[in-house]
Structure formats: C-alpha cells, structure tokens
Amino acid sequence: MTFAVVAEALRKRYGGTEALTGLDLAVTEGTVHGLLGPNGAGKSTAVRILTTLLRADGGRAEVAGLDVATRPAEVRHRIGLVGQHAAVDEVLTGRQNLEMFGRLHHLGARRARTRALELLERFSLTEAADRPTAHYSGGMRRRLDLAAGMILVPPVLFLDEPTTGLDPRARTEVWDAVRALVADGTTVLLTTQYLEEADQLASRISVIDSGRRIADGTPDELKGMIGGDRLDVTVRDPRDLPAAAAALARVSTADPEVDPDTRRASAPVRERAAALTEVVRALDDAAVTAEDIAVRRPTLDEVFLQLTGRRADPAPGTTPRGTEAAA
C-alpha cells in the first residue's frame, strides 16, 4: 500500500491556542480520504501545513513522497488546492480563467489554451466556456475551481470544505467531478463538516477533534464502532413513547434513546429479525400504535456525535433528524 500523504505528530500553536496537538494521518494513493471534524478541530490548519502554506511547530509530513518542510517548492508542483471560497475572476470567462491559471503555472500560451479546453470538457463546462463566471451557478463555479486546481494534473488534490454554502444540486455536481478525478488516479484529501459528503465520497475517514485524530477507518468501520443495527419506533401518540422505549429495552444492547419532537424511540440491537418480531409483539400487547418501525445501520451522524460530543453543522438543504446528528 502506497501513501500519497503522511503526517506524523503534527503540532501547531497560535499564541496560547494549540490548533494541532500531534496529528497523525495516512492517505492511500488513488483514493478520497475524508478529514472530518467540528469547527476549530484543526482541519484547515492541517491542510495549510500539508500544502506548504504554513509551517508546523513539530512533527513531520510528506506529500507525494516529499517532505513539506524541506522541499516545499517541489511539493507545490505536485499538488492542487481548492479552498472554501471560489478563486475565479468573475469578470473573466471560464475559458479565460483557466488560461490565466495555466500561464501563472508557466505553461506557454498554446499549451494553456489546450489545457483549458481539456478541463472545460472534463468538468462539463464547454457550453459555458465563453460566459463571464459572474453568471455561473454555485456548482459551476466550484467545478471551475476544481478545474483550475487540476491545471498541472497534480497527483494529490486538497479540497478544503469545497461545498460549503452550496445547495444540494450544486454539491452533487461537485461530488461527481471529484469521483471522475479519482477514477483517473488523483488522490484527494477532503476536509468537510458535512457527514453525508464524507459518506458519499471517502473510502476512508479520519475524525479529528481538538487538533488530534480520535478515530480512523472506512465509513462502515466507523459506524460499527457504536454497535450494529438500530431499531427505530415512531409512535402516533407521544404519550406512548415510554411504552415504546420499554419494548425496545427488552431487545436492546443499550438504553433506548427517546426524542419527543419526532415521537421516536431508538436503540441498538443484535439480532435484527428476532428483535423486530419481539418489539412488534410487545407494542401490540401494550396497545401502542406505531406509525413506523424500521431497522437501520448507524449513521456517521451518530458516530460523530458519540466521538466529539457535539453535532456537525447541517449541510445546505438538510434538517436534523431524530436521534441523528445533523449532517
């Protein structure tokens, strides 16, 4: 297994605040690796160090096999970076923006034009190529940002909360573009607060809080940390919630959670079929009318809440749901 990004015991302090307190990270080549954490966890600081924009106070890091502290210029030639805010010039057209970025990367005029055409096609922007980017949608601007970050075909691309502020449709457009890049061999380190985004894109996720890694694994491995399946019961009458919780307690491996706002009780269970059958029987015996009974896997929302003790910020167009933390 080859790693495109490696960080060992990274530390960074701003005055009296420790932003990174010994961060370890290993990103497998040719994958999307999610870096997940609440505001202030140290995600953006880590990216700034790995992209040579900031010096660490301790530890070491390598990107594309190069030490970021001792060989920063070489690292910059092997990476792309797309930040939280669009870096395109709104007066220029999409084509002109990409040609400008090409020239800034020391491509000749002819090569810059050719590369711009290639990227406009790859990111489905050909029809809008000669329109000023001020008239682009949010998703189109972010796709153009991604294209600009790929001018030199970098083996490693850093995406620092790339869909912040985008609506669900625009976010989906960006996700499709990221998947296409990885299919062509690019390694992506994605920082995000949106749990759905990490679940959709990342083959592996590192959860960080207070400047250090507190968990690492595939999405399924992280979900498995808080148990197996969960059984949810939504009752018609809120007064029946205690009875629903009592029914769940008979089959659960932990105390049921109750949410009066959604009229839902939820609990982890081991044998899903047997648990479902017993709970249905218990509800019937107690004359409780259930609007919905469902067995589901734990979500990254619940993993995040258990690991950090707080909820993630809701993604645009989403609403927190029941016992799940908002994505």
Helices and strands as residue ranges (DSSP letters): E 3-14, E 17-28, E 32-36, H 43-50, E 58-63, E 66-67, H 72-76, E 79-82, H 94-104, H 109-122, G 126-128, G 133-135, H 138-149, E 156-160, H 168-183, E 187-192, H 195-201, E 204-209, E 212-217, H 219-224, E 230-235, G 238-240, H 241-249, E 257-259, E 264-268, H 272-285, E 290-296, H 300-308
